[in-house]
Amino acid sequence: MKIKTLIALNALTAALVACGGGDIELNPSNTVTDSNNTINNGGGNTTQNPCAKYTSGGQEFIGTFADGNCSYPASFVSDSRPLTTNLFIPALANNGIHIFADSLFIGEDVDSNSATAGVRVPQNGEGPTLSIAAGAKIAFSGSNDYVRIARGSRIVAEGTADAPIIFSAVQDLRDNDATEDDRGLWGGVQINGNGLTNKCSDAQRLPVGNNPHNCHVTAEGRPATYGGNNNAENSGTLRYVVIKHAGFEVVDGSELNGLTLNAVGSGTTIEYVQTYTTQDDGFEMFGGAVDLKYVVGVNVGDDTFDFSEGWVGNIQFALAVHSSGANNCVEADNTGEGRADDLTPLTKGRISNLTCLTSGVDSGQGEFPSSKGDSEGMVYREGAIFELYNSIVTSSTVDMSSNECFEIIDSAGPQTIDYAEAGYSAAASNFIACTEALKQGVNPANSAFSFATWLATAPNANNVIVSDPAALPVIILEGLAENPRAYITAASFADANASAINIPVFDVTRLDDDFAADAAPALGAQGNSSFFESVNFIGAVSADNDWTAGWTVGLGE
């Protein structure tokens, strides 16, 4: 404790005794922190304050430690006080929680006005880094509070299967009072990058003055900026991370998702990440080229995986479980918002080993209703291009009755189906088992197109579509008949008549790392891919390797 403080306490003691206050005992608070970041526990015992801290302008800022938790006021960090220095958040003993009173914003947001005034947009790690230790638990107090990583900044959150990093709300982590009906208790995690988006033109991606580009797109949520010309940028790492009860809707059409990846580059690592009980989307990619592997969405209110604006990336081992109300497992658009469907860069997602378990619940219905739409499988529209391999789409209802499970739409413009017929999209070794397995919305220019015929025509191959009620339910996921949240691929497939269903696996290791959206699948020799792993099963999870075990929530219940 500082000398001045000791002098003041001694003087106060003397004054109290002189006034007949000899019975009064002065005990320093057990939560007072001195300049050496220690906590006086009374009796001369002190412990180190374990809370996150940083120094700015010669002043140290540190959280307050009490009752095993660390608390951070808006004066520590907020949406109006973003951190411009590195911050490390440790794991606390005894499941302690880091509680933020406001948003956790990392890095300076440089918008178009600031860039025009000469402020340089930070690039590829030039901004500060938020580092989070395995096992850390981070809670937010308000529904509109969230984590935002600005362009050029990074987040490095590396948990483990035994000690995942958890982001959630105070109501959940501290009060233990959140259910699957509690979506949108806080905002979520938003990462903004300098990658490509088709909301900027080629001219805007060129250097201007001291800036490497002049692309500045306003993100959903509070004003923030993304976009640029570097699809290989590294915005950090998320590994073994669980994001719960997120997705606050600012206004209709401007929502915060569980994890929002705005023009995030392929140098970023997203692996073993779950979004759980979110108000809006689970994972959303607006442009960029970030890849996702070992990802889970459970009880997501809108789309589990949503991508648009020129995202060109890969996803492998992806699990989407609709426990009640939800919209799509996958929603893909090239543009939207009334913009032309053929704006470049075009959107193309390459997905392998997806399991999509719909609930058959309509909008506003079910135990945990969602207003976002009916529970459905995949929809590709508005110029989106796709490659889909080794995947399962089905329904958890007793008879596998469903809304549409695999849908392609080009009713506004012909591009989506034009691209499919040109061979840019592809599908192989997929199992669709639903009463409404396929749906198409066709522009008059493509009135002769048949989605079912396309799926059965080379180079598309080995796609099995079961929609006849007489053949449903099929054996597709282990224990699905008893457990509507089953997710492990069955050891063998059969229809309701016990007829075996065999689906050869597509070798996704042949997919080249470099690929173009407006081209046929880029295939090379076996083992060509540095991202896609060799598999001997379809769907997200096999009985031999349940990679969800130990760190995810809401599965198998």
N, C-alpha and C positions, 0 to 999 in steps of 0.2 A: 504494500500500500504506500502511496506517496507520503513524503514527510509532512507536507502541508495538511494532509488529511488527518494524520496522527496528532498534529498540534491542535487542530480544530476539535478533535474528539476529546483530547485531554482538557482543553479549556471548557468544553461543554460539561464534562464530568465534574470539574471543580465548581462550576456555577450551580449545578444541580445539588451538590452536597451542601454548599453554602446556603441554599434555600430550603434546607431540610429534606432534600430529596435523596437521602442516603440509602433508602430502600430500593431506589431505582437501579436496575442492572442494565448496562449497555452491552448488547450482544450484536456484533456486526452481522448483517444479513448473509445467509449462506449462498446468495446468488450474486453478490457484488463482485465485479471483475475489475482488477487493477490493470496498470499499464503493461504488466508482464503476462496478461492473459491467463491468470490463475484465479481460482474460485476459492474463497475462504469458507470452509465448512464448519468453522467454530473450533475452539480448543486448540488453535494454532495449526490445524490441519488444512492443507490446500491441495487442490487438484488442478490439472491443466484444463483450460476451457477447450473442448473438442470441436467447437463450431467452426464453420467456414469463415475465412477472413481474407481481406485484401487491403492493400495500401494504395491510396490515391491522394495526390497533392500533399504528400508528407503526413497524412493522417491515416491511422489504421481503423478499419471497420471490421467488426466481428459480431457474430450472432450472440444472443443471450441464451445461456444454458440453464434450464430449470426442469426438474421432474424428468430428467433423462432425455429431453428434447431440446433442439436448438430453434430459436425463433428469430426471424429476420424482418424488421420493419421496412416500410417503404423507403426510409432514408438509407437503407442498405442497398436495395436495388428495386426498381419498379419500371413501369412502361415509360415513365418520364425521366427516369434516372438509369439508363442502361449502363452496364459495366463495360468499361473500355480497357480493362486489365484482366489477366487470367484469374480464374477462380477454381479452387479445388474443394469439392464437397466430399467429406469422408463418410464412411459408415460409422454409425453410433452404436455403442454397446447396448445390449438388452433391447434390441429392436427400437431404439430411439429414432425419432422422426425429425427431419428438417422442415420447419413450417414457415412458409413465406406469406407475408401479409399482402403482397402485391405480385405482379408478374416478375419473371426472371428473364430479363432481356440481356443478351450478350452481344456486344459489338455495336458500332455506329451504323445506323441506317442512312445510307446516302441515296436520296431520291433524285428525281430529275432536276429539281430546282437547285439543290445543293451541288449536283454535278455540273450544272451550267455555270454556277458561281465559282467553279474551280476545285471543289472538293473531290478528291480521288476516291473511287470505289475500291475498297480493299479487295484483294484477290487471294484465293488459294492459301488461306492460313495467315495472311498478313494481319488479320484482326485477332482479338483475344480468344482464348480457348477455355471452355467450361469442361472440367474434368470431374468425373464422378466415380467414386470407388465402388467396387462390388459390394452388394448388400445394402447400399444406401437407400433410404426411403424418403421421398420428397413429397410434401403435401402443400396444397394451395387452398387459400381461404375463400376466394370469391369465384363465382361462375365465369367471370370474364378474365380471370388471371391465367396466364399460360407461359410456356417457355418459348422464347424466340431467339433464334441464332441468325444474326445478320450476315449479309454477303461478306465473304472473306474471313469470317470467324468459324470456329469449329466447336463441336461437342464430342467429347471422348468419354463415353459411358460404357464401360466394359464390366459387365457382371459375369456371373458363372451360373451353371445350372443349380448349384447349391446355394448361391447368394445372388439372385437376380436384383437388378436395380428397379425400384418401383416408383412410378409417378402416379399420384392420385390426389384426391381431395381430403381435406381435414376430416370431413364427415366420415370418410372411409378409414383412413389410416389411424387417426387419433381416437375418433368417437366410436369406431366399429359399428356404424349405423348406416351402411349403404347396401342396397340390394340391387338386383338386376333391373329394377324399375327406375333406378337413380342414374339416368344418363345426363351428361352435361353439367356435372357439379363443378367443373373447372374447364379451362380451355383446351389444353393438349400441348403437343410439341410441334413447333413449326421451324423448319430449317430452310433458309433462303440462300440460293446459290447463284453463280455467274454462268450457268449453263444456257443452252439454247431454248427459246420458246417461240412458237409461231405467232405470238402477240407482238413480236418485234420484226422489223424488216431487215434484209441484208445490209442496207445502209446504216441502220442503227447498231449493227454489230461491229462496225468499223471503229477504229480509234478516233477519239476527238480530244484535242488538247492533251492534257495530262492523264486522260482516262483511256483505258484499253477498249472501251466500247461506250455506246450511248443508248443502251437498252435498259429501260427502267419500267417494270410492270408492277402495279400496285397489287399486293397480296390481299387475300381475304382476311377478315379480322381487323384489328387496328391497323392504320396505315403502315405499311412496310413494303420493301421493294425487292424484286428479284429479277433475274435475267442477265444475259451477257453473251459471251462467245466461247466459253470454255466448258465443253461437255465432259472433260476429264478431271474437273476440279475435285479436290478432296475437302469435304466439309466435316470430316470426322468419322466416328465409329459408334454405332449402337449395337451392342451384343448382349444378349440375355437381359432384355429390358421389357418391363410390363407397364403399359399405359392404361389406367383404369378410370372409368366414370368421366370421360372427357367429352369434348365436342360441343362447346357452347355455340349457339346460333346468335350472332350479332344482329343480323336482319336476314330475311329470306334471301338466299342466294349468296350470302357472305357468312360462311360458317367456319368454325374452327374444328378440325378433325382430330382423331387420335394422334396420328402422325401425318403432318403435311410436309411434302418434299417439293419445294418450289425451285425448278431449274437446278436441281442438285446433280452434281457430276458423278461419273462412274468411279472416281477415286474414293468415294465415300463407301463405307461398309455398313450394311444393314442386315444383320443376321440374328436369328433367335430373338425375335421381337413379337410381342403380343399386344393387340389392342382389345380391350374388354369393356363391354357396356358403354359404348360411345353414342352420343346423340346424332352425330353425322357420320362421315365416312371413317373407316378404320385406318386405311393407308391411302393417301392421295398424292399422285405425282402430276405436277403441272410442268411439262417440259423436262429438259435435262436428260440424263442417261444413267441414273443410279439404278443398281440392281438390288433385288431382295431375295434372300434365301432363308429357309426355316422361319416362316412368318405365320402368325395365327390371328384370326379375328373371331371373337365369340360375342354374341349378343350385340352386334353392331347395328345401330338404328337405321343407317342408310346403306351405302355400298361398302363392302369389306375392302375391295381393291378397286380404285378408281384412277384412271389415267387419261391424260389429254394434253393438248398444247404442244405436240411434237415430242412427247416422251418416247425414247427409243431405249428400251432396257429389257432385262431378263428377270424372270421369277422362277425359282424352283423350290419345291416343298412348301406349298402354301395351303393352309387349312382355313376354311370359312364355315362356321357353324351358326346357323340361325336358330337360336333357342326359342324365339317367339317372333315378334314383329321385326321386320327388316326390309331392305330393298334387294339389291343385287349382290351376288358374290363378286362379280366383276362387271364394271361399267366402263366402257371405253369410247371416247370421242376424239376426233382430231381437233375440232374447234368448239362449236356450240356458240351460244349467245348471239345467234343470228349472223355470225360470220361465215364466209364461204368455207365449204368443207375441204377444199383442196389447198389450203394455205400451207406453206412449208416453213420449217421441217415437218414432215408428216409423222403421225403417231403410229408406232408399231411396238407391241409388247409380245415378247416370246415367253410363253409360260409352259412349264412342264411340271408334272406331279402336283396338280391342284386337286384338292377334294373340296367340293362345294355341297354342303348339306342344307337344303332349303327346308322350311317348316310348313309350307302350304298356307301360311297365315296371310290374310289380306290387310291392307292399310287400315290402321286404327283398331285392329282386332288382336286377340290373343292375350296371354297372361301379361306380357310386357309390350304394349302396343307401340307402333311407330307410325308416324304420319308421313313418312318418306316414300311410301309405296308398298306394293305387295312383295312378299318374299319370293324372289326369283333367282335364276342361275346367272347366266352371262348375257350381256347385251353389247353388241358392237354396232356403232352408228356414227353418223356425221363425219364420215371419212376415215374412221379408224381402220387400221390394218392389224392382223393378228397371226400368230402361230401358236397352236395349242397342241400339246403332246401329253400322252400318258396321264390323262386326267379323268376324274369322276365327277359327275353332277347327278344328284338324286334328291329324294325327298324323305323326310323322317316320318311322314304320316304312315299309318298302318298299311294302306294300299298304295302308297307312293303317289297319291293324288297330289297335283302340284299346279302352280302357275307356270309360265313359260320357263324352261330350263336352259335353252340355248337359242339366242335370238340375234338376228342380223337385220338391220334397218337401214334403208336409204330413201325413205319416203320424202325427205326434204330435198335431197340431191342424189344423183346416182353413184357417187364416188365409192361408198362402202362396198357395194356389190360389183362395181366396175373393177375395183382393186382385187376382189376375190376372184373374179373371172379371169383377170390378167395373170393370176398365179402368185400375186404378192402375199396373199393370206394362205394359210395352210392348216390342216388339222389331221392328226394321225394318232391311232391307238388311244382313243377316248371312249368312255363308257357313259352314256346318258340314259338314265332310267327314271322316267317321270311320265305321268299321264299326258302332260303337255310338253313333250320333249323338245320340239322345234317350233320356231315361229319366225316368220319373215314379214317385213314391211317393205314393199317394193315400189320404187318409183316407176311410173309408166314406161320410162326408158328401158327398164329391166323386167318387164312384165313376164317374160318367158323364163326367168330364173327360178330354179327350184333348189332350195337349201339342202334338202335331203339328197337330191341327185349330186349336188356339188360335193357333199361330204363323202359320197361313195365313189367319186371319180378321181382317178390318178391325176397328180401324185398323192392326193389324200387317200388314206388307206386304213383299214382295220378299225374304223369307227363303228361302234355297236350302239344302236339306238333302240331302246325298248320302251314302247308307249302303250301297247295293247294291254288293257286291264286284265285280260285273261293270262297274260304272262307276268304280271306284277303281283306281289312284290318280288324282286330278285334278291338273290344273295350277293351282296356287294360290299358291305361293311360288317365287320365282326360284331355280332350282338345288336344290330340295329333294330331287330324286331322287339327287343326288350328295352333298349336304351336309345331315346331320340337324340342323344348327343354322341353316339358311337362315331368313331373317326378312323379306326384302323382298317386298312384294306383287307378284305376277306382273303383267306388262303386260296380259295377257288371260287369261281362265279357260276351261278346257275339261275335259271328263271323259275317262275312259280310252279312250273310243271317238271322241275328237277332236270331240265335239259341243260347240259353243260354249256358255258359260254367261255370261249377262249379268245384272249386279246393279246397278240404279240406286242412286246414292248418296242417302242421306237428308240433308236440309239441317239440320244440327244448330245452325246459327246462329239458327234460329227458336225455340230453347229459351229460355224466359224465365229470367232470373237468379233470380227468386223462384219457388219451387215448393213444393208440399206433398207429403208422402209419400203421404197417403191421398187422392189425387186423380189424375185423368187427366193425362197429360203437359201441361205448361204451354207452349203454343205461341203464338207471335206472328208478327210480320213477319220477313222475312229480315233478318239482321243484328241481331236483338234481343239475342243473347247477348253478354255481355262476356267470357265464358270460352271457349266453343267456337268453334274456327276453321273457316272454310269449307274443304272438302276435295273433291277429285275422284277419290278412291280409297277403298277399304275396307282395313281392316287398319292396323297401327301405323306402318309405314315404307314410303314409296314410293321408287322408283328415282330420282326427281327430287330427293328431299330425305332423304338418309340422316342423320338427326339423331343417330344413335348413333355416327357415325364419329369416331375420334380420342380418345374419352374413356372408352368402356366396355371391359369385358373379357369374354372367354369367348364372343364371338359370331363366327359365320362360320368357325369352326375345323374 
